[in-house]
Amino acid sequence: MSTILQTASTLPGWTCATRRIASPDNPLQFERGGELEDASLTYEVFGPKPPHEAESVVLVCHALTGDSHVARAEHAGEASADPLGRDPARRGWWETIVGPGRAIDTRRHTVVCANVLGGCAGSTGPASVDPSTGVPYGPRFGQVTIGDIVEAQSRLLDAIGVSRPITVLGGSIGGFQALEWALRFPERVRAAGVIAAGTRLDAQGIAFNEVGRAAILADPKFKGGDYPQDDPPSDGLGVARRLAHLTYRSPGSLDRRFGRHRTTNGDRYLVERYLDERAERFAKRFDANSYILLTRAMDTYDAGEGRSLCEALRRFKGDLLTVGFSSDWLFPPHLSLELSHLAKAAGVRTRAELVHSGDGHDAFLLPSDHLSRIVGDFAKGWTR
């Protein structure tokens, strides 16, 4: 089951590969029904030692539309794009935090980041071919939950030989994954960092996601989810991205950056062109069915559903970091504080931080000395 399906060019301190995590004799059961008899995750490793030899492994969980490329390969100039089509020199999505000399220092820690189950950047998802039919799963993939995503990650770590307790952290939906790791596998997690997230999404966040999904469903090219990969519902997906991007920023940050300024010929506002560019790039790289699937996973996650959250937190003996951002209106900081209060009441060693920023939800992805210090202390083991 743990065969490496494809291996990328391997540079000093960097590897990209795809690992099988489900097979007919060991299927992956979905929490909400159904199973996968053949599933794989694409992942990247950064650091001084391979995961099975490293004393410190940090699992970084990406946000909604991210992928495994959390940072550039340190020696990327020595190799061309790998067989999976990825360029190791491409800028990673969290290089403000992960890399040599950064808060998560890849000279000391081995970092693992995997594209989520249900994604579209190498891991098995709706755009993958169903081996039983020979056509993409499309809308028949099954509803993935945050629990399913974490279960798949756990299988991946088993397959690559990670046996020691790990540090796990992520932002936004990646923060949900970090929390679920602490609750589901408390014995495997020595520290969990939940950044720009909480125990659940509130009604406003669910509403934004639903409007985005409605835009995709309304695109005539969606065809019930059975669209050809070379002619996807790009218009609907682009509208969904425009809306989502507004939730990632704050009104003040957009006004500071664009104001009411127009393009050179004066026919459009700069903020309109900005959203168009974001939408166009996104529609070229992301799958519409994956977007629907993962936003629903985000909506349906509730850390206290089906279990006593207090009891689950009591079983976690590691360290918990929660970080909220003052201008975040997708995950308002009170959701982060609520989690920290619950954890402290359950006896968990908890550190709660509020970062004052005008950049909204995306502040966790942007350069911040304050956040870097917080995460750096966390990675060093601030309670031990």
N, C-alpha and C positions, 0 to 999 in steps of 0.2 A: 504493500500500500504506500510505502514512503519513498518510492522511486522518484528521483529527480527527472522530470520530464524534459526540461530544457535547461541548459546552463549558459549564462551569458559570459562575455569576456570577463575574466576575473583580474582585477588590479590589486595591488597591495592595499589592504584595508577595505576592499569593496567587492561585493559579489551580488549578482542578480540571478535569480533562478525561479523556476516554477516547481512546486512540490505537490504531489497527489496526496489528498487528505481524506478521501472516501473511495470505497470500492464496493463491488457487489457483496463481498463477505463482511464488510464493515461500513454500511451506508451511514450517511449523515442525516439524522432525523430532524426535520423542522419542528419547532415548538408548536406551530399552528397547523400541523398536518402535512403529510407528504415527506419525501426523502430524496436524497441524491445518492445514486450508486456510483457516480463518477464525478469527483470534484477536486479542484486544484486551487492553490493560492500562489500568486506571484509575489515574491518578497525580495527585499534588498537588505544586505548586511553591511554595516560600516563599523570599523573598529580594529583594534590591534590583534584580536584573536578570533577564531571561528566560534560560533555560539556554544558548541559543545565543550569548548575548553575555557571559555571566559568565566572569570569570577563575578563579573558584574555585567548582566544583560539588561538592557533597557528596551522594552517593547514600546514603540511609539505608534499610536493609533491616529490615523488621518481623519480629517473632517469629511463632510458629505461627498464632495466631488473630487477628493484628493486621490493620491495613488501611493505607491511604495517609495517613490523617489523623494525622500525627506531631505536629502543633501546631495551635493555633488561629490563624486569620487575624488579623493584627495589627489590622486595622480591621473586624473581623467585625460590629461593631454597626451598620455602615452597610448591611448587606444581609441578606436573609432566606435561608432554605435554598436551595441551588442546584438546578438541574434534575436532578441525579443523586440528589437526595434527601438530601444531606448538609448539615448545619448548620455553616457555617464558624466559628460561635462555640462549637461543641462542644469540650470539652477534648481535646487531643491525647494520644496514648498515651506520648509521650516528652518532655513539656514540661519535665521536670527537666533536660533536656540541650539541646533545640532551641528557639530563639526569640530575640527581641531581647535582647541582653545576656547570653545564656546561653553554655554551653560551645561549642555550634555556633551562632554568632551570625548570625542571619538578616539583620542589618544589613550584614554583610561577605560572607557566603557565600550562594550560591543552593542551597537544599536541594531535592532531588527524592526523593519516596517513592512507590513504586508498590505497589498490591495485587498479590500474587504470582499468577503463572499457576497455575490450579487452585484459586484462592481463590473467595470468594463475596461480595466487596465491590466489584463492578463489573468485575473482570477475568474473562476467559473461564475457566470451570471446569465441574464436573459439572452444576451447576444451569442452565448456559447452554443455549440451544436449539441443537441440531445443525441447521445449515441444510440438510443433506441429507435429514433425516427430519422436521423440524418439531417434534420433541419434545426434551426435555432429554437431554443426553448420559448423565446418571446414571452407572451403573457402567461404561459403555462409553467413558468419557473417555480412558482410557489412563493408564499409570502415569507420573506426573511425577517427575523427579529434581531435585536441587538444581542440577545442570548445566543442565537445561531451564529452570528458573526464571531462572538467570543469563543464559542465552542470550536469553530473552525480554526481560529488562531491557536487555541490550546493544542489541537491536533498537529498544527504546523510546528509548534515548539517541541512537541514530542518527537516529531519526525526528524528534526534537525538536532536532536540530542540535548535540548536544554532541560536540565534536571534541577538546577539550583533555583531558589526563589528569585523572582525577577522584580524589577521596577517597571511600572507601566504608567504611561501618561498620554494624554491627548486633549485636544480642544474641540469644543462643540460636540458633534456626534461622537468624536473620538474620546471626549470626556465621558460620555455615556459608557463607552466600551471600557475605559479605565475603571469606572465605578463597578460595572458588572463583573469585571475580573476580580475585584476585591471581594465582592459578595458571593460569586459563584465558585471561585477557587482561592479561598482565603489562605490556604496553606502554601500556595504557589507565589503569592505576592508579598514582598517585603515592604513595598511602598507604592501608593497609587496617587497620581496627580490628576485631578479633575479640573480642567481649565475652561472657562467660559461655558459652563454647563451646570447642571444640577441633577436632581432625581427624575426630572420629567420636563417636557416642553409645556408651556402654558397655552391657553386657548388662542391667543393672538398668533403664536408661532405655528400652531396647527392650521389656523385659518390661512396664513400666508402660503403654507405648503399646499393646501387644497386648491387655492386659486392657481398656483403654478401647475398642478396636475391637470386642472380643468383646461388650461390653455393647451396642453399637449393633447389631451383627449379630443379637443375641438378641431385640431389640425386634420384636414381631410386625408393627409398622408399617413396618419397614425394607423388606420385600418384595423382597429381593435388590438393593436400591438403586433400584428403580423406584417409589418412593413419590411421591404427589402433593405438590406444594410447600405446599399448604394443610393437609396432614395428615402432617407428617414424624414420624420416630421420636424424639420429644422426650424420652421417658423414658430410652431408651438413651443418647442424646447427653448428657442431664443427668448420668447416672451416670459417663460418660467424663469429663465436665468436673469432677465432684467429685474423682475420682481424680487427674486431672491437676493440679488446684489444690493438692492435698497435696504434689505434687512441686515445685511452684513456691515453696512456703514451707518453713520448717524447723520441726521439733518445738518448739523453743524459742519461735519467733515466735508459733505458735498458742497455746501455753500462756500466754505473756505477755498476749496479746490477749483470750483467752477463759477460760483456766483451766477450772474445772469449773462455771462459773456457768450458771445456767438462765434461761430466759425469765421474764417477769413472772408468768405463771400457773403456772410451775414444771413444765410438762409436757415441756419439751425443753431440751437444752443449747444454749447460744448458738452453739457451733461447728457444731451440726447445722443451725440456722436459717441461719447464714452460708453453709454449703455449698449449702443449698437455694436461697437467693436467687441465688447465683452460677450455679447450674445452670439456673434458670428464665430468667434474663436471657440466658445463652449460647444456650440452645436456641431462643430467639426470633430471634437474629441470625446464627446460623451454620448452614451446611449440613452434614448428616451425611456425605454422600459426600466433600465437601471435607475434612472432618476425617480420614476414613480415608485419603484420598489424600495429604494433607500429613504426617500422622504416619508413613506409610510412606516418604515422601521423606526425612524426618528419620532414620528408622531405617537406611535403606540407604546414606546418605551415608558414604563413607570416602574422605578426600582422597588416600589412597595407592592406591586400587583402580584397576587398569588403567594405572598410570603410576608412574614413580619419583618419589616425593614429594620426595626430595632434589634431583633434577634440575629438577623443576618449580619448587621454591623458588629454585634458583639463577638461574632466568630472570627472577625478580621483582627488579627493581632499586629498588623503592620502599621505604617505611618500613612496618614491621609493628608494631602494638600488640596485645598480648594482655592481657586482664584476667580474672582469676578471682575468685571470692568464697568466703570461708572456710567458710560454712555451706551452700553450694550442693551438694545431693545429687542433682540431675538431671545437671548437668555439674560434677562435683567438680573443684576447682581443679588437681588433678594433670593433668587433660586439657589445661588451658590452658598449664601449665608445660611439658608434653611438646611442644606445638606451638612454644613459644618456643625450647626447646633445639634442636629440629630446624631451625628457621629460622636460628638463630645458627650452627649447624654448617654450614649451606649458604651462609653469608656474607651473610645478609639483615640489614639494619639493624633491630634488634629491641629493643623495650622491653617488658618483662614486669612486670605489676603484680598484686599480690594485695590486694584490698580486704577488710578485716576487717569483717564484718557478720553479724548474727544473723538476717537476713531471708530467707535461702535464695536460691534461683535468682532470684526476683523482685526481688532487691536492685538489679539494674541498672535497674529501672524506677522505683525509689523515690528520694526526695531524698537526695543524698549529696554533701557538699562534696568529699570525697576523689575520687569518680568524676568530678565536674564539673571538678576541677583536671586530672585525668589526660586527659580528653577535650579540654578546652580547650587544653592544651599540644599534644596530638596534632593538633588542627585548625590550630594556628598553624604547625606544621611543626617539631617539636622536634629533628630531626637536621639541619636545613638552616640 
